[in-house]
């Protein structure tokens, strides 16, 4: 009675399979059958079952073919890994038969989430190409592309001729983003001259891969530089300050000190086109900057930054909305962490003239209690706006910006409001030489007075920068940078002048 029930259930499973269609077996977009079909037809197109279940030693009144393989029908013992089925006890065989019947029922009803754990349980005891194929396909249908790739590869290792498994593997690799592996598998199938509709389906996959690869663009820039900074501490040029109301002795590490520095700068950025008609893209990047002070490691400085966000490009506008996180270290110790939102918009009035506006909201928290207890933790807001001129097909770019910034720190002495104006000129010449000139003027009014002073601090700063660079051999470049900063403060302790010269070499992709 048990054998009859199993045969009836198996027949129902195979009938379900026939309803799914068997044209060009193994090539379907949704493959719901084994690469090794355990059925055959006689001249009257009647369906015969042959050993569909893993092992069934009960009497079978059906007459098997003289040669189990001559009509394409394989016994489960032939398909199983050595000793995997023969070593099972009768009770194990019966349990596996029942599990397989249940799993196939769910499988052909497209209930893959219910079939998957059963196939997984079966595969722990019996590993046939069929079981691995079904398990891998269930993984693909339930979104577990890692499981799908793993099990379908195992099935192909046992039998490399399973075209259906190879098609499923290629599709799973595609959905996993393993484009190179997907292309390799698709090309193997195409090399066997599949039916025209299958080749068209493969071409559509390959076309999507090409579009996705073109949608994703990235840039990498690595710079190694030597810099001499004649005032690495940004300290005053005097060893003693006496303005009549206060007398301050400047120690060696707080006063003006020159230093040679090795600088490492790494920037990586990506842009992903989602393919949406509204023009939205994903933009992001990672930046790493390290300044190694050769004379005194106490002045080493590290800034690691990462950001990501939407980018939108319309006919006249470019909008970016990145969210980022920055970690800073000073002298080898953690200094601060900053979380920021940095949106901007550039509106092109003409092809060569635009107005750019940007906003930055940031919260900075200091890790060093010495800074945190002194009230350095802050929230800041900065807004800027200005014109840009793109001349001679953008080989010459002129920019000017006016910026307002407000920083609200825990201490009034660290809080300020500032305004600044900046102007820049960038030029790219036919010799692949590039030039950047930059000027910035800043007026910063603090909310409180610093240590040793009664009046609120007020600084005015001028910054000048000139950089000339040369590109060569497609990806390489060198540059020379000169920078000068002059900071005038009503609190003489914060007066300083500094000049830095930097020689850089780098590679970009």
PyMOL commands that set and color helices and strands:
alter all, ss='L'
color gray80, all
select helices_A, chain A and resi 2-20+76-79+90-108+112-123+129-141+145-158+163-176+179-191+196-215+297-299+369-372+412-414+492-494
alter helices_A, ss='H'
color red, helices_A
select strands_A, chain A and resi 39-41+47-49+216-229+240-242+247-249+259-273+280-293+301-313+317-330+333-348+353-366+378-391+396-409+416-428+433-446+458-472+476-489+496-508
alter strands_A, ss='S'
color yellow, strands_A
deselect
rebuild
show_as cartoon
